[in-house]
Structure formats: C-alpha cells, structure tokens
Amino acid sequence: MFNNHIKILSTLLIVISIAYGIDSSSSLQLSNGNKNIKIKPGSTIKLNGKECLFAGFDVKKKAAGFIMSGSDHIKYFNLEEIKKIH
C-alpha cells in the first residue's frame, strides 16, 4: 500500500513538472475539418483505449508524449500511431 502511494505521488510530481515546464506551443491540436480540439499538457485522456496523461508535443521528434496509466515514463507516439483519442 505504501509503495502504491509513492508511485502515485511520483507520477503526480512528474505531471506537475511537465505542466509547468511545457508552454502552449507543446499543445496538441486536432481537427476533423469542422471542429478543432486543443489538448494541453497535463490533460487526462484515453489514447488508443488506454488512459494516460498528455505530456506535450515534441516538435523535433514530430511525436506526442504520453504518460500511460501505471507508469512514470513518457512514451512518444508518432501521429500515425495515434488511432483514437477520447
């Protein structure tokens, strides 16, 4: 139980540091032609059916970073790998 609290706290600290360290240019903007959605770093979403936190968009890698639920590492996805976002 104590281990679980440490994991939750460390994930929260990572998210907070990411949210303060990434500016709005790292937001992810999605469009279907009619509607635009802007996802800010630190937002909780479902990516390809799995819950995660959006960490930001890395322009150099041309990939979006996400922290998957239960993890404390950022995983980068190329835009082609993102099939569905809730």
C-alpha positions as CSV (number, residue, x, y, z in Angstrom):
1,M,0.0,0.0,0.0
2,F,2.8,2.4,0.9
3,N,4.5,1.6,-2.4
4,N,1.4,2.4,-4.3
5,H,1.2,5.9,-2.6
6,I,4.8,6.6,-3.6
7,K,4.1,5.6,-7.2
8,I,1.0,7.9,-7.3
9,L,2.9,10.8,-5.8
10,S,5.9,10.4,-8.1
11,T,3.5,10.3,-11.1
12,L,1.8,13.4,-9.8
13,L,5.1,15.3,-9.4
14,I,6.1,14.3,-12.9
15,V,2.8,15.6,-14.3
16,I,3.1,18.9,-12.4
17,S,6.7,19.4,-13.5
18,I,5.7,18.7,-17.1
19,A,2.8,21.1,-16.9
20,Y,4.9,23.9,-15.7
21,G,7.9,23.1,-18.0
22,I,6.0,22.9,-21.3
23,D,4.5,26.0,-22.9
24,S,1.3,26.2,-25.0
25,S,3.3,25.6,-28.2
26,S,3.6,22.0,-27.0
27,S,-0.1,21.5,-27.1
28,L,-1.7,19.0,-29.4
29,Q,-4.3,20.5,-31.8
30,L,-6.5,18.0,-33.6
31,S,-9.0,18.8,-36.3
32,N,-11.6,16.8,-38.3
33,G,-12.2,19.7,-40.7
34,N,-15.2,21.1,-38.8
35,K,-14.1,21.1,-35.2
36,N,-10.7,21.8,-33.6
37,I,-9.6,20.4,-30.3
38,K,-6.6,21.7,-28.3
39,I,-5.1,19.2,-25.8
40,K,-2.9,20.9,-23.2
41,P,-0.1,19.2,-21.4
42,G,-1.2,17.5,-18.2
43,S,-4.7,16.6,-19.6
44,T,-6.0,13.2,-18.9
45,I,-7.2,11.4,-22.0
46,K,-7.8,7.9,-23.4
47,L,-5.3,7.1,-26.2
48,N,-6.0,4.0,-28.3
49,G,-8.3,2.8,-25.5
50,K,-5.7,3.3,-22.6
51,E,-5.9,6.1,-20.0
52,C,-2.9,8.4,-20.0
53,L,-1.7,11.9,-19.4
54,F,-0.7,14.1,-22.3
55,A,2.9,15.3,-21.6
56,G,3.4,17.5,-24.7
57,F,4.3,17.5,-28.3
58,D,8.0,17.3,-29.3
59,V,8.5,19.2,-32.5
60,K,11.9,17.8,-33.1
61,K,10.7,14.2,-32.9
62,K,7.4,15.0,-34.5
63,A,5.7,12.9,-31.8
64,A,3.3,13.4,-28.9
65,G,4.4,12.3,-25.5
66,F,2.1,10.5,-23.1
67,I,2.5,9.0,-19.6
68,M,0.5,5.8,-19.6
69,S,-1.6,4.9,-16.5
70,G,0.6,3.0,-14.0
71,S,3.8,4.3,-15.5
72,D,6.1,7.2,-14.7
73,H,7.9,7.3,-18.1
74,I,6.9,9.4,-21.1
75,K,6.2,7.3,-24.2
76,Y,6.3,9.1,-27.6
77,F,3.8,8.3,-30.4
78,N,4.2,9.4,-34.0
79,L,0.9,11.0,-35.2
80,E,0.4,7.9,-37.4
81,E,0.4,5.7,-34.3
82,I,-2.5,7.6,-32.7
83,K,-5.7,5.9,-33.8
84,K,-8.3,7.2,-31.3
85,I,-8.3,9.9,-28.6
86,H,-11.1,10.4,-26.1
